Every structure is written in structure tokens, then in C-alpha cells.
């Protein structure tokens, strides 16, 4: 399982996000990838300056690119700034 998480981190999500869990439903052909932001700081999208992370939104889920013939979904809490 760790190789799979590392693989997804490398090809899909980059350095700021980390895959914390992967759930697979083989009957429905679905993959759920849970992400977590791994820093206390991030870049403010309006000013592009580093900003202190202080809050997260509710857990969200959205459709991502298919992985082979499995529909894939990403789940995470988006961060806010102070």
C-alpha cells in the first residue's frame, strides 16, 4: 500500500499534498484517494505571499481522472488562511 500512496503522490499531487488513505471498491470500479495538506503555511491565492494556515473546510469530494478502468475521486479538506 505504501508504494501505491507514493506513486499517487509523485504523479498526481506534488509536494504540498500527501495521500493518507486509498479506498478501492472493486465491485463498483471506484477508487477514493484521501489527501491532506502537509504544511502549516501555503501561498495566498490573491497575493501569492506565504500565509499562515488556520482553518480547513468541510471534507469535500470530487471526480478526478480515471485510473485505468476505475472511476477515481479525491477527498480532502481545503485550507484557509489567516
N, C-alpha and C positions, 0 to 999 in steps of 0.2 A: 504494500500500500504506500510506503514512503516514496518509492520510486515513482509511482503514479502522481503523487502530490508534487514532487519535484519537477516532473515532466510538465504538468499543467502550469506551475509557477514559471517555468522557463519559457514556454512557448506562448502563453496567453496573458499573464498578468503582470510580469515585470517585477521590479524591486520593491515597490511600495505596498503591495498586497501579498498575502500569503494564503494558500489553500489550507484550511484547517480540517475539512472533512469532505469526503466524497461519498454520496449515496447513489447506488445503482439499482434500478428496477428493471430486471431483465424481461419480465412479462410485458411491461408497457414500453420497453425500449427507451428508457429515460435515464439521464444522468443529472444529479444535483450536485453542484460544486459550491461549498460554503467558503467564503472569503473573509479575511479580517485585515484591516489596515494595521500595519505593524510599527507605526511611528507615532510619537506624541505631537509631531509637527507635520504640516503639509503646506502646499503652496496655495495661497488665496487666489481663487479663480478671477477675481476682479483686479487685484493689484499685482499679482504674481510675486508677492513677497512671502517669506515664510510666516506662517500663522500658527498660533497655539491651538491644538486640538482640544475641544472642551466638551463636545456632545456628539451623539450619534442619533440618527433617525431610527424609526422602527425598522424591523427586518423587512427587506424588500426582495422580491424575486422577479427575474426577467429572463426571457428566452435569449440564448446565446447560439453561436454557430453549432451545427450538428457535429457530433463526434462519431465518425464512421456512420452507422445507420441508427444511432441513438440521438433522440432529441435532448439537448442539453439546456440546463437552467442554472443561472448564477444566483446565489442568495448572499446578501450581506447587509450591513448597516452602514449607510453613508455618513461620513463625518461632517461636523460643523466646525466653525472657527470662533475664536474669541477676539 
